[in-house]
Amino acid sequence: MPLVGNALFARSIVSIYRIPPLTFGALAVLGAEYGLFAAAELWLSRSPRWTRLGPLQKMLGAAGRRYRQSRLLFLLAAAGFSVAAAASGLNGYRYSSVGLSETSSPAVLVAVVLNSLLLADAFYVIFVRPVEAAATDKTRLEDLLLAACLLLEANGSFNAVQAVVVAAFAISPRRSRALLSARILPQSGRQWARLAALTVIGFVLLILAWAAGETVKSKRADESFPEAARRLEHLIAAGEEFPGNPASFLAERLSIYHYSFLYTLRHQGDLIEPHRTEALELPFHTLLFRFDHLLGRPYAISRPPVGSLMQFNYQLMAQYPVDSRQGSSPGILAVSNYLFPPPLNIVGAVVYLLGAARVIDRLLSRRSAPALSPLGAFWALLFLTIFFQSPLDLFSLFDNATIYLALILLIGLSLPGRNRGPSLAVTWG
């Protein structure tokens, strides 16, 4: 999609990033990576997929049952905290110019952990939980509370959209699951009309959720939410929120991994190679700083000016970097370019992608349908995008992304494995 979008809208794309040209060398590396991945996946698909985890699986399953029993109380408490957090502006902590270590606020730490717990719960609701388990009024009430908490805790447009999807599963779990995993083409005129009406309603709700998330993202410290919403409305009306046109804006937003891959490949010799060791050390320096801070700073480790590979990537790629706390996810291929020189960058990317594919297959192995619809595959990749953003930064720990990934992996480990083909296969109806 980035290749096509940038080819179609190259002249109208306006970006804050440096965009290197697409070369035959870059296409050759892409072809080698995806070809090697496909061949390895085909070979590995002949071997058994899972091993039994014994006591660990039983322990995690018991913990999951206890959580489900107390889920209503947890979500009620989460809703109360989320209301207070939204009123005080805590959900905008990601975009603050002040780091977590400088705030020393327990409420911010609670908001970080709570947001990760809610997202993991949402993933379970949409992709793991059997449909029959959502048939009770208590479960539907819990799902609606979860959607409300996600909306109140939203620190970006994606969280707000997730809230709408969870609400749809609470209202109509069977139909929502069918859209993600079964044939989506209606069989009669009435079904076509119902699908058209639901599509319009869903589109409007998603636009509203996106607007709410963007408002949270752009909200200033001295603004109320309505004031931030009015300012965002003026920016959109003036054409400043979507430079170029909506199509080129979307193409640019979906191409950050693509730009990072091209840039790190093009500048292997002059920019990447001299800083390869530095890029590798970034998350571990941040980890040591955070451990020291939690212990009361006995070793007085200073906070690194650039604390993650995402921030390092932004500093290299942005034409006019704003500050050191801004970040840009490089994606798997660019991360491998940062860590390994050619041709090891190809092998590193393929090995990681094979491992991520195995984990994702296990996460989706409890689904009753063997394949996802295109819409289902899209949503699954959005929920699991944490695997593809910047895996090296996960080693910094004490981060909402690391906490969310850990919870997702615990969900996967608690599931009984199935020896079958990939669960992320797509059916077009």
N, C-alpha and C positions, 0 to 999 in steps of 0.2 A: 504493500500500500504506500509506504513512503517513497519508493522508487517511482511509482506511477504518479502520485500526487505532486512530487517535485518536478517531474517531467512536464506535467500539464500546466502547472501554475508557477513555473520558475520565474517568470518576469514580474509577477505580482506579489510574490512572497516577500514579506517584510519580517526580518528576524533580528533579535538582539545578539544572535550567535554568528560566528564566522562559519560560512557554508562552503566547504571545499567542493570542487567539481567532481562529478562521478567519473572515474577512470576505468579502463579495461582491467587494470591491476586490481582495483577494488572489487569489480565484478568477479574476477577470477578467485579472489580470496573468499567472497561470499559463496560462490559455487562450490569451492572445495569444502567449506565448513558445512554447508547444508547437504552436500553429497555424501561426505564422510559420516555425518549424523544419521542420514537415512539408511546407509548401508549398515552401520553399527546397530541401529535400532532394529532393523530387519533380522540381523543375526541374533541379537539378544532376545528377540521375541520368541525364539524357539526354546529358551530355557525357562524353568519355573520362575515365577515372578516374586513370590513372597516366601518368607520363612515364618514359622510360628514363633511368637515371642514369649509364650508361656506365662510365668508369673507377672511380668511387666504388663502384658496386655490385660490380664485380669485386674491388676491394681488400677490401671487407667480406666478400664470399664467401670469399676466400682466408683471411682471418683466422678466419672461422668453421670452415673445414676444419682449420686448424692447431689450433684449440681442441679440436675433436672428436678429433684424433689424440692430444692430450696430456690428454684429459679425465680418464682414470683416475688419472694421477699427480696432477693438480690436486685431485681429489676425495679421494684418500688423504691428501694434505697438509691439505686442508680438514677432514677427519674428525679428524685428530690435533689441530689447533688447536681445533676445536669441542668436543672432549672436555675439553681444558684450560680453555676459556672457560666451559663449563657448570659445571665443578668450582669455578671461581673466582667465578662469578656475573656474568661479563661480559655475558651475554645479557639482563640486566636494566638495561642502561645507559639505555634510553629513559625509565625511570621513576625515575631517580636525581634527587636534588635538586641534584646538582652537574653543571654543563654540561661539554661536551667540552673547551672551551677552558680550563677550570679543572682538569681531570684531567691534561692533558699526557701521556696514556698512549698510546703507539703501539699497544698491544694493542687498545684500544677503537676506534681508527681502523681497524685491520685488521678487527675484528668488524663495523663498519658497512659497509665495502666488501664483505667476504665475504658478508654476508647479502644484499646487493643482487645480487651475482653468482649466488648460489644461487637466488634468486627468479626472476631472468631465465632461468636454465637450466631451472627448473621450468616456466615459461611456454612455452618452446620445446618441451619434452618433451610437454606436454599439448595444445597448440594448433597447433603448427607442424610438428613433425617427422613425416615420413611413417611410417605404421604399419610398413612393411617394414623401415625402418631400425632398429626396436626388436627385431628377431627374433633377434639374436645374443646368446649368453651374456654376452659382454663388455659389451654395452650394458645388459643387465638388471642386471648387477653394478654398473655405474656408476649406474644409476637408483636401486638400493637404497642405495648409498652417499650419493647426493644426498638421498634421503628421510631417512636417518639424520642427515646434516648439518643439514638443515632442522629436524629435531626438536630436536637439540642446540643449534642457534642460535636457536631460537624465542624471540622477545621478546614474544609475545602469542598469543592463541588462534588467530588466523588462520594464523600460520606453522605452528603445530602441525597444524592441519587440512590445510594444503597438503602437509605431509610424508606424511600418510595417503593423499592422492590420488596423489602421485607414486609411493608404494609400490604402489598398485593398478595403475598403468600399468607398473611394473616386472614385476609378477607376471603380469598378463594385459593386455598393451597393446591387443590387438585388441578384446576385449570392453569394456575401459574406454573406448576411442575410440568404439565403437558406442553406448554409453550417452549420449555427448555429442553425437553427430551423426546418428544413424540412428533408425529407428522403435524405440521402447522397449517397445511392447506385445508380450508373448509370444504365440506362436501355438499352444502346446500346454500341457497340464496340467503336464508335467515342467518346461517352461520357466518357467511361473508359480511352481512350487515353488522352482526355483533362484533366480529373481528375489527371492522372498520371503526365502529364506535369506540371500542376499547383502545384501538391504536391512537385515535385522536386524544382521548382522555389521558392515556399514558404519556403521550408526547407532551401535552400541556403540563402534566405534573412533573415530568422530567425537566422541562424548561424552567419551571418555578423552582425546583430543587437545585438546579444548576445555578440559577440567579441567587438563591440563598447562600449557596456555598461560596460563590464568587464575592458576595457581599462580606461574608466573614473573612475571606482572604484579604480583601482590600480595606477592611475597616481600620481606621486609625484609632490610636489610644484615646483621643479626646472626643470621639464620635459615638453617638448612639447607633443602634442597628438601623432604625428608619433613616437617619441622616446619611449613613454609609450607602443604603439602598438608593436614595435619591441621587447621591453623587455618582454612583455606578450607572444609573439611568442616564444622567447627563453625558457621561463619557461615551456610552453606547450611541446615544443620539448624535453626538459630535463626531463619531467615527474613530475615536481614540482607543476604544477597547478592542476593536477588531481592525487593526491596520491592514490595508489592502482590501480584500473582500472576504466574506465568511468562508468561502471554499478554500482560498489560499491560507487564511488564518488556521483553519482546521488541518490543512496539509502540514503547515509549519509545526503546529502543536503535536502532531502525531509523528514527527520526524526527528525528535531530539536524539533518540538512540542512533538513528541513521547518520545524523550530522556528527555525533561523537565518534562513530565508527570510522567515517571518512577522515575526520580530522586527526585521530590518533594513528591511523594507518599512514596518512600522508606525511606526518611529522615524526615518524619513528626515530629518525636519526638526529634531528636538531632539537626537538623538545622532549620527547618521551624517554629516550634512552638515558639522557643525563639525570632525569628525575625518577627513574624506575624504582630505585630503592626507597626514595622519599615517599612515593605513592603507596608502596607496600607498607611502610611504617605508620602511615597516618592513623588508621583506626586503632592500632595498638597503642600509640601515644595517647589517643583520646581515652582508651580503656584505662590506662594507668592513671591518667588525670582524674577520671571519674571515681576509681577505687580510692585514690588518695583523698578526694573531696569527701567521700562518704565516711572515711575513717577520721575525719577532722583535720586533714592536711598535715599529717606528721612528716611527710617527705617534701612538702611545698613544691609539688610538681606543677608547673605553670600550664595554663590552658593553651593548647596549640592554636596559633592564629588561623590555620586551616585544619579543621578537625576530621575531615572525611574525604573520601575519593570523590564524592558528589560535589563538594565544595571546590576541590582541586580541579575537577573537570569544568566547573563553571568559570573559575578564574582563567583557565586557559582558553576557553571557547568564547566567552562573552566579549563582545566588541568594547563595551564600556562597563566593566564590573561595578556593581553598586556597593557591596560590602562583602566581608569575608564569610558572613553567615548564609549568604545565598548559595544554593546548590542546584545542580542539574544532574539527573540520573544518567549515567553513561550507557547502561545496558550491557548485556553479557559480552558481546563481541568487542566493544570498546574496553571493557574491564580486562579482557584477555590481552588486548593490545597494550594496555598499561603494564601488565604484569610480565608478559613474555615477549621476547623478540621473535620475529618470523624465522622459521615456520611454526615454532612452538605455540604461537598465539592461536593458530588454527586448532591444534590438538587440545589446548587448554579450554577453548570455548566448547568444543565437541564433548569432551569428558564431562564438563559441568552440565551441559544441556541433557546428556544421557541420564545423569543422576537426578536432575530436576524432573525429567519425564517420568522416571520410576516413582518418585514421590507423589507426583500429581496423579498418576494412575492409581496409586493406592488410596489417595484421598477420595477419588471418585469411584472406587470399586464397589461401594455399597449401593450404588444407584440401581434401581430395578430395570431401567432401560439400558441397552448396551451402547447407545450412542447419544450424543447431544445434537440438538438442532443448531443451526448457525447462531441463533440468538443465545442459546445456552452456552456454546463455546465462547462467544464474546464475553458473557458475564463471568464465566469461569476464569478466563484469562485476566479479566479486570480484578477479580478477587484474589487471584494468585500472582498478580504482577510483582509482588514482593520478591519472588524468585528471580526476577529478571532485571530489576532496577540497578542495584549495585551490591552484589553479594559480599564483596570484601568488607563493606561498611558494617555488615552484621556482626563482625567481631568486636565492634566497639561496645556492644551490650548496652544495657540501661537506656534503650531507645524504643519508641513505640513500634518501629518496624521489626526489631529483633523479638520483642515480646509477642507481637502478632504471629510472626513466623513460628516461634516456639510453641504457641498454642495450637496453630494449625498442624504442626508436626505431631504434637501429642494426640490430637484428634485422629490423625492417620495411624499412629501406632496403636491406638485403642481399637481399631477396626479389624475384624477378621479378614485376612487377605484372601484374594481369589486368583487362581491361576487362569487368567484369560487375557484377551487382547487389550489394547489401550482403551481407556475409558473416555479419552478426549477425542475420539473419532467423531466425525460430524455427519449427520444425515440431512439432506436437503428436502425431505418430505416425500 
